[in-house]
Amino acid sequence: MRWSWLVVVLALAVVRLGPARELPFNTTDISSSGADVEDGSGELLPAGRGLHQTSDQCNLVIDGCARCYQRRAGTTTRTYCSKVLAGVLLVCGLITLQPGATSATDCTSPPGYYYQRGKALPCPRGTYKESSGTNANCDTCPEGITTPGGQVAMSNRTACKWVLPGYALQPNAVLGTTAATACPANTYREGEGLVEDASIGLNCTACPANMETLDIGQKTKDACFAPPGYGYNSTSGDAYKCPKGSYNPGWNRQPCVPCGLGDITSNDEGSTNPDDCITRAGYGTTKADNKTLVTSICPAGSFGRNSDTYGMVTVECTKCPDFSTTDGPGSVNSSQCLTLAGYGYENGGIAICDYGSWSAGHSQNPCTYCGDGYNTSADGVAATQGATSGSQCIVSGGFTPMADGSGLKPCPADTYKALLGNSSCVQCPAGTITTVMQAADAISHCDACRPGFGSASINASAPSCSICGSGYYSPGRVVGGSPCQACPRPVGFTGLMVSRKGIFTPEDCVPEFPGDNLSHQTWNFIAMDDSALTLTPAAADAVACQAACAASADCAYFVFKGVNSHCFLRDTVPYSLVNVSDTSKSYILLEVSAGHYVAYGAHATDATSLGQPLSAYATREAATAACDGSAECVGLKFVHTEGSNPWHTFKGTIWEDVVGKVRVVGSNINPWVPDPA
């Protein structure tokens, strides 16, 4: 029979009991000195009386019970009887194995109870005790097994049939003997489970698809997590493998984390780390809202890195240099940046092809030079930069094709060519020259006056210089122009200086009447027939005679005879000497300085009477050469009626008190030499 605690439910009044009788089963005689004791309500029970529990009331069992008392729990009053023996507190609830027990040592704990300090205590949950005995402890159910909830004092091992959370019981287990096993990895079991059929056992529940546990023996579904490389689907409650371009470190219930937006990816599915995210070669990243990476292919005209970049880091697409681009998007190296048509690499950068060079583009080469003397033009008229084909190379200004077609030649000095193409070089406008030695390609290069011409300032768009008149000269070749300068006078000379037009050196300047004064001459008179002279009575001396000649437009020579103070003027012949090569007329050349002769028409008597004859020559060149080399020669005459030797040199005559001088007119000096153009 199982006994619980020695607890009885009593009425509110304690009943005094009669004399002792034979002790029934499960009681013992524990007589004492008979001292009255106080019960729990304050009432004393007589000494020697004791109570034991029979169902729900206390009955008299024996004299000698040392102390009885009551305890109240809620509305129920329980009365206990106990006695202290050898320091051990004996409590009702112990049992005897046979009736008529005579000693407290015969009291023992019943099945389902264990003995502790004189009390019979119920085996707690998860334990059982199949036999009685003071020294026997409760036995523990096998691992992972327990007894029914809310019940204690189990007296049979078969009560061990509730499986604890996190455990499973294999089929055909022996209840109370076979231990449960911890739920394996990736499974769980919630709550305690009753083994209703030991042959079937009790199994754990698998985690949702693709979810795992961190350890065995898990007691709840919440222990199931998405493992590394998987994400949690909160709608379906299971996990899925992270697709490319996402990751999850795992052991959580979070979805896969996108590496970013756009084309960012990873090598495989199931990435676990942001370092698995890849920005492919030729791709770049930006940030949306300053936080989310957005990856896209580098557009044409830029290039990315030449290898994949791991991690969620910023990767820039680098813009190609100006005037270059790539064949398409996704370039990975600057070597893929190729020039646009009409551009080339130069000094480490890219520049438009200059005049005279071209590039079809799509390379990293410099522009191709057309060659010396060539320019570039899109329309054949205007020179242009940025030529895209060799067919746009055209003969440049300042150059012209050689006659034999073998190449080009530069325009020589004092010419220019402004037009493109095969046209010829053009002479600079009258009186102008170039200061560049060759290849002038614009009229503005005609920027200086040629020798013998002058201009205070040259208009670059319409340059011109005027020929220097008689008595003026200009060395020319001054950039921007310079005016003609007056011929310098010899020391002591105050008269008029004359010259041919267009002279460039003052050495070609001569006085109107050569000689430094009127008295010192190598020769004083050129003999001629009186019919060639006209008397001028108004001139009383040589100075006045010279002035009279200067005042006459037709005077070519004067003679002053001091003996009678007569002034004679030689007039020019009525025709104007233009071409001394005209053999139909006779004329004279009077030397005015070394190599310079003034030419006048001849009088009819000059052939026989002018000067003292020296020699005759076939040509003017021979005659002037002879005269230049002779100290005596003062001139030469051409007699058109004479045959093979019409040129005659002659000399002057020194007469006492007679002075003769040639009047020099600039336009008549060396008339066989044409005026410069």
C-alpha positions as CSV (number, residue, x, y, z in Angstrom):
1,M,0.0,0.0,0.0
2,R,1.4,3.5,-0.9
3,W,1.4,6.0,2.0
4,S,1.6,9.7,1.6
5,W,2.7,12.2,4.2
6,L,1.4,11.7,7.8
7,V,-1.1,14.4,7.2
8,V,-4.7,14.3,8.4
9,V,-7.5,16.6,8.0
10,L,-9.0,17.2,11.5
11,A,-12.0,19.0,12.8
12,L,-11.4,22.3,14.5
13,A,-11.5,20.6,18.0
14,V,-8.9,18.0,19.1
15,V,-10.5,14.8,20.5
16,R,-8.9,13.1,23.5
17,L,-8.5,9.5,22.8
18,G,-9.0,6.4,25.0
19,P,-6.5,3.8,26.4
20,A,-3.9,2.2,24.2
21,R,-4.7,-0.8,22.1
22,E,-2.7,-3.2,19.8
23,L,-1.0,-1.2,17.2
24,P,-2.3,-1.7,13.7
25,F,-0.2,-2.1,10.4
26,N,2.0,1.0,9.8
27,T,2.1,2.2,13.4
28,T,4.6,1.8,16.2
29,D,4.8,2.2,20.0
30,I,6.9,5.3,20.7
31,S,6.0,5.9,24.3
32,S,7.5,8.9,26.1
33,S,7.5,10.5,29.5
34,G,4.0,11.6,29.0
35,A,4.5,15.4,29.0
36,D,1.6,17.2,27.5
37,V,2.4,19.2,24.4
38,E,0.7,22.0,22.6
39,D,-0.8,21.4,19.2
40,G,-0.6,23.9,16.4
41,S,-3.8,25.6,17.5
42,G,-2.6,26.2,21.1
43,E,-4.5,23.1,22.5
44,L,-2.5,20.6,24.6
45,L,-2.8,16.9,23.9
46,P,-2.3,14.4,26.7
47,A,1.1,12.8,27.0
48,G,1.5,9.4,25.6
49,R,-1.0,9.8,22.9
50,G,-0.2,9.8,19.2
51,L,-1.9,10.1,15.8
52,H,-1.3,8.4,12.6
53,Q,-2.8,9.1,9.2
54,T,-5.6,6.9,8.0
55,S,-7.2,8.3,5.0
56,D,-8.3,11.8,5.9
57,Q,-8.6,11.6,9.7
58,C,-6.3,11.1,12.7
59,N,-7.0,8.0,14.9
60,L,-5.6,7.1,18.3
61,V,-2.7,4.7,17.8
62,I,-0.5,4.6,20.9
63,D,0.3,6.2,24.2
64,G,3.7,8.0,24.3
65,C,3.5,10.3,21.2
66,A,5.6,13.2,22.3
67,R,4.1,16.1,20.4
68,C,1.1,16.8,18.3
69,Y,0.4,19.9,16.5
70,Q,-1.7,21.3,13.7
71,R,-0.9,23.2,10.5
72,R,-3.4,24.9,8.4
73,A,-3.2,25.2,4.6
74,G,-6.0,27.3,3.3
75,T,-9.2,26.0,4.9
76,T,-7.8,22.5,5.7
77,T,-6.3,21.6,9.0
78,R,-3.8,18.8,9.2
79,T,-2.5,17.4,12.5
80,Y,0.9,15.8,12.7
81,C,2.3,13.7,15.5
82,S,6.0,13.3,15.9
83,K,8.7,12.5,18.5
84,V,12.3,13.4,18.6
85,L,14.4,10.2,18.9
86,A,18.2,10.4,18.8
87,G,18.1,13.7,16.8
88,V,16.0,12.2,14.0
89,L,12.6,13.7,13.3
90,L,10.1,11.0,12.6
91,V,7.1,12.1,10.6
92,C,3.9,10.4,9.8
93,G,4.1,8.9,6.3
94,L,6.6,6.3,7.2
95,I,5.4,2.7,7.0
96,T,6.2,-0.6,8.6
97,L,6.5,-3.6,6.6
98,Q,4.5,-5.8,9.0
99,P,1.9,-5.2,11.7
100,G,2.9,-5.1,15.4
101,A,6.1,-3.1,14.9
102,T,7.6,-2.2,18.3
103,S,10.4,0.2,17.3
104,A,10.8,3.3,15.3
105,T,13.5,1.5,13.3
106,D,10.8,-0.6,11.9
107,C,9.4,2.5,10.1
108,T,10.6,2.9,6.6
109,S,9.8,5.0,3.4
110,P,7.3,3.4,1.1
111,P,7.7,2.9,-2.7
112,G,7.7,6.3,-4.5
113,Y,9.2,7.9,-1.4
114,Y,12.7,8.4,-0.1
115,Y,13.7,8.8,3.5
116,Q,15.3,12.0,4.7
117,R,15.7,13.1,8.4
118,G,12.8,11.0,9.7
119,K,10.5,11.9,6.9
120,A,9.1,10.0,3.9
121,L,9.5,12.5,1.0
122,P,7.9,11.8,-2.4
123,C,10.3,11.0,-5.3
124,P,10.3,14.2,-7.4
125,R,9.4,14.4,-11.0
126,G,11.7,12.6,-13.3
127,T,12.4,9.9,-10.7
128,Y,10.8,6.9,-9.3
129,K,11.3,4.3,-6.5
130,E,9.9,0.8,-7.0
131,S,10.7,-0.6,-3.5
132,S,10.5,0.5,0.1
133,G,13.5,1.2,2.3
134,T,15.0,3.8,4.4
135,N,18.3,3.8,2.6
136,A,17.0,3.5,-0.9
137,N,17.1,6.6,-3.1
138,C,14.8,7.5,-5.9
139,D,16.0,6.3,-9.3
140,T,16.3,8.9,-12.1
141,C,14.6,8.3,-15.4
142,P,17.0,7.6,-18.4
143,E,18.5,10.7,-20.0
144,G,16.0,12.8,-21.9
145,I,13.0,11.0,-20.2
146,T,10.8,12.2,-17.3
147,T,7.6,11.3,-15.5
148,P,4.1,12.8,-16.0
149,G,3.9,16.5,-15.3
150,G,2.3,17.5,-12.0
151,Q,2.9,14.1,-10.4
152,V,5.5,12.9,-7.9
153,A,6.1,9.7,-5.9
154,M,6.3,7.5,-9.0
155,S,6.8,3.9,-7.9
156,N,7.4,2.2,-11.3
157,R,9.9,2.9,-14.0
158,T,7.2,2.6,-16.6
159,A,6.2,6.0,-15.5
160,C,9.3,7.3,-17.4
161,K,7.5,7.7,-20.7
162,W,7.5,11.5,-21.2
163,V,10.3,12.6,-23.6
164,L,11.9,15.9,-22.7
165,P,12.1,18.8,-25.3
166,G,15.1,18.4,-27.5
167,Y,15.2,14.6,-27.2
168,A,13.8,11.7,-29.3
169,L,13.2,8.1,-28.3
170,Q,14.1,5.4,-30.8
171,P,11.5,2.8,-31.8
172,N,11.2,-0.4,-29.7
173,A,12.7,1.4,-26.6
174,V,12.2,-0.1,-23.1
175,L,10.4,2.4,-21.0
176,G,12.4,3.4,-18.0
177,T,15.4,1.7,-19.4
178,T,16.2,3.1,-22.8
179,A,17.6,6.6,-22.8
180,A,16.4,9.2,-25.2
181,T,18.9,10.7,-27.6
182,A,19.4,14.4,-28.3
183,C,17.7,15.6,-31.4
184,P,20.4,15.4,-34.1
185,A,21.7,18.6,-35.9
186,N,19.2,20.4,-37.9
187,T,16.2,19.0,-36.0
188,Y,14.3,20.0,-32.9
189,R,11.4,18.9,-30.7
190,E,9.3,21.3,-28.8
191,G,7.6,20.4,-25.5
192,E,7.4,17.1,-23.6
193,G,6.1,14.2,-25.6
194,L,4.2,11.1,-24.3
195,V,5.4,7.8,-25.6
196,E,2.2,6.2,-26.4
197,D,3.7,3.3,-28.3
198,A,7.2,2.3,-27.4
199,S,7.5,0.4,-30.6
200,I,7.2,3.6,-32.6
201,G,9.1,5.9,-30.3
202,L,9.1,9.6,-30.6
203,N,10.9,11.5,-33.3
204,C,12.3,15.0,-33.6
205,T,11.1,17.5,-36.2
206,A,13.4,18.5,-39.1
207,C,14.1,22.2,-39.5
208,P,12.5,23.9,-42.5
209,A,14.1,23.4,-45.9
210,N,17.8,24.5,-45.9
211,M,17.8,25.6,-42.3
212,E,20.2,24.3,-39.7
213,T,20.9,24.3,-36.0
214,L,24.0,25.3,-34.2
215,D,24.0,22.2,-32.0
216,I,22.1,19.0,-31.3
217,G,19.3,18.7,-28.8
218,Q,17.4,21.8,-29.9
219,K,14.1,22.4,-28.2
220,T,12.4,24.9,-30.5
221,K,11.9,25.8,-34.1
222,D,13.5,29.1,-33.2
223,A,16.8,27.2,-33.0
224,C,16.7,26.6,-36.8
225,F,18.7,29.3,-38.7
226,A,19.6,30.1,-42.2
227,P,23.2,28.7,-42.4
228,P,26.1,30.7,-44.0
229,G,25.3,31.3,-47.7
230,Y,21.6,31.0,-47.2
231,G,18.9,33.6,-46.6
232,Y,15.7,33.3,-44.6
233,N,12.3,33.6,-46.3
234,S,10.0,35.1,-43.6
235,T,6.9,34.2,-45.7
236,S,7.6,30.5,-46.3
237,G,9.6,30.1,-43.1
238,D,12.4,28.3,-44.8
239,A,15.8,29.2,-46.3
240,Y,17.1,29.6,-49.8
241,K,20.6,29.6,-51.2
242,C,21.9,33.2,-51.8
243,P,21.9,33.9,-55.5
244,K,24.9,35.4,-57.2
245,G,25.3,39.0,-56.2
246,S,24.2,38.5,-52.6
247,Y,25.5,37.0,-49.4
248,N,24.6,36.1,-45.8
249,P,27.1,35.3,-43.0
250,G,24.4,32.9,-41.7
251,W,23.2,31.7,-38.4
252,N,20.4,34.2,-38.5
253,R,16.9,34.7,-39.7
254,Q,17.7,37.4,-42.3
255,P,17.3,37.4,-46.0
256,C,20.4,37.4,-48.2
257,V,22.0,40.8,-48.4
258,P,22.4,42.2,-52.0
259,C,25.9,43.2,-52.9
260,G,24.3,46.3,-54.4
261,L,22.3,47.3,-57.4
262,G,23.0,46.8,-61.1
263,D,25.7,44.4,-62.3
264,I,27.6,43.6,-59.1
265,T,27.8,39.9,-58.7
266,S,29.8,37.0,-57.1
267,N,31.5,34.0,-58.5
268,D,29.0,31.4,-57.1
269,E,25.8,31.1,-55.3
270,G,25.8,30.8,-51.6
271,S,28.3,33.6,-50.8
272,T,28.8,34.3,-47.1
273,N,30.8,37.5,-47.0
274,P,30.6,40.9,-48.6
275,D,34.2,40.3,-49.7
276,D,32.7,37.7,-52.1
277,C,31.0,40.5,-54.0
278,I,32.7,41.2,-57.3
279,T,32.9,44.3,-59.5
280,R,33.9,42.7,-62.8
281,A,36.8,44.1,-64.9
282,G,35.5,46.9,-67.1
283,Y,32.7,47.8,-64.6
284,G,32.5,50.7,-62.2
285,T,30.4,51.6,-59.2
286,T,28.4,54.6,-57.9
287,K,26.4,55.0,-54.7
288,A,22.7,55.4,-54.6
289,D,21.6,57.6,-51.7
290,N,25.3,57.7,-50.7
291,K,25.2,54.2,-49.4
292,T,24.0,51.5,-51.9
293,L,26.6,50.4,-54.4
294,V,25.3,50.5,-58.0
295,T,27.4,48.7,-60.5
296,S,27.3,49.2,-64.2
297,I,29.5,48.6,-67.2
298,C,31.9,51.4,-67.9
299,P,30.5,53.3,-70.9
300,A,32.2,53.9,-74.1
301,G,34.9,56.6,-73.7
302,S,36.0,55.2,-70.3
303,F,37.7,52.2,-68.9
304,G,37.6,50.2,-65.6
305,R,40.1,48.0,-63.8
306,N,41.7,45.2,-65.8
307,S,40.8,42.6,-63.2
308,D,37.9,41.8,-60.9
309,T,37.6,43.8,-57.7
310,Y,36.4,41.9,-54.6
311,G,34.4,43.5,-51.8
312,M,31.9,46.2,-51.6
313,V,34.2,49.0,-52.5
314,T,34.0,52.0,-54.8
315,V,35.5,51.2,-58.3
316,E,35.7,54.2,-60.7
317,C,35.4,54.1,-64.4
318,T,38.2,56.4,-65.6
319,K,37.4,58.7,-68.5
320,C,39.5,58.5,-71.5
321,P,41.6,61.5,-72.3
322,D,39.8,64.3,-74.3
323,F,39.4,63.5,-78.0
324,S,39.6,59.8,-77.5
325,T,37.1,57.0,-76.9
326,T,36.9,53.2,-76.8
327,D,35.4,50.8,-79.2
328,G,32.5,50.2,-76.8
329,P,31.6,49.8,-73.2
330,G,33.5,47.6,-70.7
331,S,37.0,48.6,-71.6
332,V,39.6,47.6,-69.0
333,N,42.8,49.6,-69.8
334,S,43.9,53.0,-71.0
335,S,45.4,51.3,-74.0
336,Q,41.9,50.9,-75.3
337,C,41.4,54.7,-75.4
338,L,41.8,55.5,-79.1
339,T,42.0,58.8,-80.8
340,L,39.1,60.3,-82.6
341,A,39.5,60.9,-86.3
342,G,41.6,64.1,-86.9
343,Y,43.4,63.8,-83.5
344,G,46.7,62.2,-82.5
345,Y,49.0,61.7,-79.5
346,E,51.5,64.5,-79.0
347,N,53.8,65.1,-76.0
348,G,51.9,62.7,-73.8
349,G,48.5,64.1,-74.6
350,I,46.0,64.2,-77.5
351,A,45.7,67.2,-79.8
352,I,44.0,68.0,-83.0
353,C,46.1,67.3,-86.1
354,D,47.7,70.5,-87.0
355,Y,47.8,72.0,-90.5
356,G,49.6,69.7,-92.8
357,S,49.0,66.5,-90.9
358,W,46.1,64.0,-90.6
359,S,44.9,61.0,-88.7
360,A,42.1,58.5,-89.3
361,G,41.9,58.0,-85.6
362,H,41.3,54.7,-83.7
363,S,44.9,54.5,-82.6
364,Q,47.4,55.9,-80.1
365,N,49.7,57.2,-82.8
366,P,50.7,60.8,-83.6
367,C,49.2,62.5,-86.6
368,T,50.8,61.7,-90.0
369,Y,52.7,64.5,-91.6
370,C,51.7,65.3,-95.1
371,G,55.2,66.3,-96.0
372,D,57.1,69.5,-96.6
373,G,55.2,72.0,-98.7
374,Y,51.8,70.4,-98.0
375,N,48.8,71.6,-96.0
376,T,45.4,70.1,-95.3
377,S,42.0,71.2,-96.5
378,A,38.5,69.7,-96.4
379,D,37.3,71.7,-99.4
380,G,40.5,72.4,-101.3
381,V,40.2,76.1,-100.6
382,A,40.7,76.8,-96.9
383,A,43.4,75.2,-94.8
384,T,42.0,73.3,-91.9
385,Q,43.1,71.4,-88.9
386,G,41.9,68.0,-87.9
387,A,42.3,66.3,-91.3
388,T,41.1,62.7,-91.2
389,S,42.6,61.3,-94.4
390,G,45.8,61.6,-96.5
391,S,43.6,62.7,-99.4
392,Q,43.1,66.0,-97.6
393,C,46.8,66.8,-98.0
394,I,47.1,69.6,-100.6
395,V,50.0,71.8,-101.9
396,S,50.4,74.5,-99.3
397,G,50.6,78.2,-99.8
398,G,54.2,79.2,-100.3
399,F,54.9,76.1,-102.4
400,T,54.3,75.2,-106.0
401,P,54.8,72.0,-108.0
402,M,58.0,71.6,-109.8
403,A,57.7,71.6,-113.6
404,D,58.8,68.0,-114.0
405,G,56.3,66.9,-111.3
406,S,59.0,65.5,-109.2
407,G,58.0,67.4,-106.1
408,L,57.4,70.8,-104.7
409,K,59.6,73.9,-104.6
410,P,59.1,76.9,-102.3
411,C,58.2,80.3,-103.6
412,P,61.4,82.3,-104.0
413,A,62.1,85.5,-102.2
414,D,59.9,88.4,-103.1
415,T,57.1,86.1,-104.3
416,Y,54.2,84.5,-102.4
417,K,51.4,82.0,-102.9
418,A,48.4,82.4,-100.7
419,L,46.2,79.8,-102.4
420,L,46.2,76.1,-101.8
421,G,46.8,73.7,-104.7
422,N,49.0,73.7,-107.8
423,S,48.9,77.4,-108.7
424,S,52.1,79.4,-109.3
425,C,53.9,81.8,-107.0
426,V,53.0,85.5,-107.4
427,Q,55.4,88.4,-107.5
428,C,55.0,90.8,-104.6
429,P,53.2,94.1,-105.4
430,A,55.2,96.8,-107.0
431,G,58.0,98.1,-104.9
432,T,57.7,95.4,-102.2
433,I,59.7,92.4,-101.3
434,T,59.6,89.6,-98.7
435,T,61.8,89.5,-95.7
436,V,61.4,85.7,-95.4
437,M,63.9,84.0,-97.7
438,Q,61.3,81.7,-99.3
439,A,57.9,80.0,-99.1
440,A,55.9,83.2,-98.4
441,D,52.3,82.0,-98.2
442,A,50.5,85.3,-97.9
443,I,50.6,88.8,-99.4
444,S,51.3,90.1,-95.9
445,H,54.8,88.6,-96.2
446,C,55.5,91.3,-98.8
447,D,56.4,93.4,-95.8
448,A,59.3,95.5,-96.9
449,C,60.2,98.0,-99.7
450,R,62.6,96.7,-102.2
451,P,65.8,98.7,-102.6
452,G,65.1,102.0,-104.4
453,F,61.5,102.2,-103.1
454,G,60.1,103.7,-100.1
455,S,56.9,103.9,-97.9
456,A,56.4,105.3,-94.5
457,S,54.2,102.3,-93.5
458,I,53.2,99.2,-95.4
459,N,49.6,98.1,-95.4
460,A,49.8,94.3,-94.7
461,S,46.7,93.6,-96.7
462,A,47.6,95.7,-99.7
463,P,51.3,96.4,-99.5
464,S,52.9,98.9,-101.9
465,C,56.0,101.1,-102.0
466,S,56.8,103.9,-104.4
467,I,60.0,104.2,-106.4
468,C,62.4,106.8,-105.0
469,G,62.5,109.9,-107.3
470,S,65.6,111.8,-108.5
471,G,67.7,112.9,-105.6
472,Y,66.4,110.2,-103.2
473,Y,67.5,106.7,-102.4
474,S,66.4,103.8,-100.2
475,P,68.3,100.6,-99.2
476,G,64.9,99.0,-98.6
477,R,64.4,95.7,-96.8
478,V,63.0,97.3,-93.6
479,V,60.0,95.3,-92.2
480,G,57.0,97.5,-92.3
481,G,58.6,99.9,-94.8
482,S,60.8,103.0,-94.6
483,P,60.6,106.3,-96.6
484,C,63.1,107.2,-99.3
485,Q,66.0,109.4,-98.1
486,A,67.4,112.5,-99.6
487,C,70.7,112.2,-101.3
488,P,73.5,113.6,-99.1
489,R,75.4,116.6,-100.4
490,P,79.2,116.6,-100.7
491,V,81.0,118.7,-98.2
492,G,80.7,122.4,-99.2
493,F,78.1,121.7,-101.9
494,T,74.8,123.5,-101.5
495,G,73.2,122.8,-104.8
496,L,70.7,120.2,-106.0
497,M,71.5,116.5,-105.7
498,V,70.1,114.3,-108.5
499,S,70.0,110.6,-109.3
500,R,68.2,108.0,-111.3
501,K,64.9,106.9,-110.0
502,G,64.9,103.9,-107.7
503,I,68.5,104.0,-106.4
504,F,69.3,102.2,-103.2
505,T,72.6,103.7,-102.3
506,P,73.8,107.3,-101.9
507,E,76.8,106.4,-104.1
508,D,74.4,106.7,-107.0
509,C,73.6,110.3,-106.1
510,V,75.4,113.1,-108.0
511,P,75.2,116.9,-107.9
512,E,73.2,118.6,-110.6
513,F,76.4,120.1,-111.8
514,P,79.3,117.7,-110.9
515,G,82.4,119.1,-109.4
516,D,83.0,120.5,-105.9
517,N,83.4,124.1,-107.2
518,L,83.7,126.1,-110.4
519,S,87.5,126.5,-110.5
520,H,89.0,123.1,-109.9
521,Q,88.2,120.7,-112.7
522,T,90.0,117.9,-114.4
523,W,88.8,119.5,-117.6
524,N,87.2,122.9,-117.9
525,F,85.6,122.8,-121.3
526,I,84.2,120.3,-123.9
527,A,84.8,121.8,-127.3
528,M,81.7,121.9,-129.5
529,D,80.4,123.9,-132.4
530,D,79.0,127.4,-131.6
531,S,75.8,126.4,-133.3
532,A,75.1,124.0,-130.3
533,L,75.4,126.9,-127.8
534,T,73.1,129.9,-127.0
535,L,74.5,133.1,-125.5
536,T,72.8,134.2,-122.3
537,P,73.9,137.9,-121.7
538,A,72.3,138.2,-118.2
539,A,74.9,135.9,-116.6
540,A,77.9,138.0,-115.6
541,D,80.0,135.3,-114.0
542,A,80.3,131.5,-113.8
543,V,77.9,131.2,-110.8
544,A,75.2,133.2,-112.6
545,C,75.8,131.2,-115.8
546,Q,75.3,127.9,-113.9
547,A,72.1,129.3,-112.3
548,A,70.8,130.2,-115.7
549,C,71.4,126.7,-116.9
550,A,69.7,125.2,-113.9
551,A,66.7,127.5,-114.5
552,S,66.3,126.3,-118.0
553,A,64.4,123.1,-118.5
554,D,66.3,122.4,-121.8
555,C,69.9,123.3,-120.6
556,A,72.2,120.3,-120.8
557,Y,75.6,122.1,-120.6
558,F,76.9,125.6,-120.0
559,V,80.2,127.3,-120.9
560,F,81.3,130.5,-119.2
561,K,84.1,132.5,-120.8
562,G,85.6,134.9,-118.4
563,V,87.5,136.9,-120.9
564,N,84.3,138.5,-122.1
565,S,82.0,137.3,-119.4
566,H,79.9,135.4,-121.9
567,C,77.6,132.6,-120.8
568,F,76.6,129.9,-123.3
569,L,73.9,127.3,-122.7
570,R,73.7,124.0,-124.6
571,D,70.1,123.0,-125.2
572,T,68.8,119.5,-125.5
573,V,67.8,118.3,-128.9
574,P,64.0,118.4,-129.5
575,Y,63.5,114.6,-129.1
576,S,63.3,112.8,-125.7
577,L,65.9,110.1,-125.2
578,V,64.2,107.0,-124.0
579,N,66.0,104.1,-125.6
580,V,69.7,104.5,-126.1
581,S,69.7,101.3,-128.1
582,D,67.7,103.1,-130.9
583,T,70.3,103.3,-133.7
584,S,68.1,105.7,-135.7
585,K,69.3,108.7,-133.7
586,S,72.6,110.1,-132.5
587,Y,73.2,111.1,-128.9
588,I,76.0,111.8,-126.4
589,L,76.9,110.3,-123.0
590,L,78.7,112.7,-120.7
591,E,80.5,111.1,-117.7
592,V,79.3,112.6,-114.4
593,S,81.0,110.0,-112.1
594,A,82.6,106.6,-112.3
595,G,80.2,104.4,-114.3
596,H,77.5,107.1,-114.5
597,Y,76.7,108.9,-117.7
598,V,74.1,111.4,-118.5
599,A,72.6,111.0,-122.0
600,Y,71.4,113.8,-124.3
601,G,70.4,114.1,-127.9
602,A,73.2,115.0,-130.3
603,H,73.4,118.2,-132.4
604,A,74.1,117.8,-136.0
605,T,77.6,119.2,-135.6
606,D,78.5,116.9,-132.6
607,A,79.6,114.1,-134.9
608,T,82.7,116.2,-136.0
609,S,83.1,119.0,-133.5
610,L,82.2,117.6,-129.9
611,G,85.3,117.1,-127.8
612,Q,88.7,115.9,-128.7
613,P,88.5,112.4,-130.2
614,L,90.0,109.4,-128.5
615,S,88.8,106.1,-129.9
616,A,86.0,104.5,-131.8
617,Y,84.1,101.3,-130.7
618,A,81.5,99.0,-132.1
619,T,79.3,98.9,-129.0
620,R,78.3,101.1,-126.2
621,E,79.5,98.6,-123.7
622,A,83.0,98.6,-125.1
623,A,83.0,102.4,-125.3
624,T,81.9,102.9,-121.7
625,A,84.3,100.4,-120.5
626,A,87.2,102.2,-122.2
627,C,86.0,105.6,-120.9
628,D,85.7,104.2,-117.4
629,G,89.3,103.1,-117.6
630,S,90.6,106.4,-119.0
631,A,91.4,109.4,-116.9
632,E,91.1,111.6,-120.0
633,C,87.8,110.4,-121.2
634,V,84.9,112.8,-120.4
635,G,82.2,111.1,-122.5
636,L,81.3,109.3,-125.7
637,K,79.0,109.9,-128.6
638,F,77.0,107.7,-130.8
639,V,76.9,108.7,-134.5
640,H,74.1,106.8,-136.1
641,T,75.3,107.5,-139.6
642,E,78.6,105.7,-139.1
643,G,79.1,102.1,-139.8
644,S,80.9,99.5,-137.8
645,N,82.3,101.8,-135.1
646,P,79.6,104.3,-134.3
647,W,80.8,104.8,-130.7
648,H,83.5,107.4,-130.1
649,T,85.1,108.4,-126.8
650,F,86.4,111.9,-126.4
651,K,88.2,114.1,-123.9
652,G,87.9,117.7,-122.7
653,T,90.0,120.8,-123.3
654,I,91.6,123.1,-120.7
655,W,91.3,126.7,-121.7
656,E,92.4,129.5,-119.6
657,D,89.5,131.4,-118.0
658,V,86.9,129.1,-119.5
659,V,84.6,126.9,-117.4
660,G,82.2,124.3,-118.8
661,K,79.9,122.0,-116.8
662,V,77.4,119.2,-117.6
663,R,74.0,119.6,-116.1
664,V,72.7,116.3,-114.8
665,V,69.1,115.3,-115.1
666,G,68.3,112.2,-113.0
667,S,66.1,110.6,-115.6
668,N,68.9,110.8,-118.2
669,I,71.5,108.9,-116.1
670,N,72.5,105.6,-117.7
671,P,69.2,105.4,-119.5
672,W,70.0,101.9,-120.9
673,V,69.4,100.7,-117.4
674,P,65.6,100.3,-116.9
675,D,64.0,101.7,-113.8
676,P,63.3,99.1,-111.1
677,A,59.7,97.9,-111.0
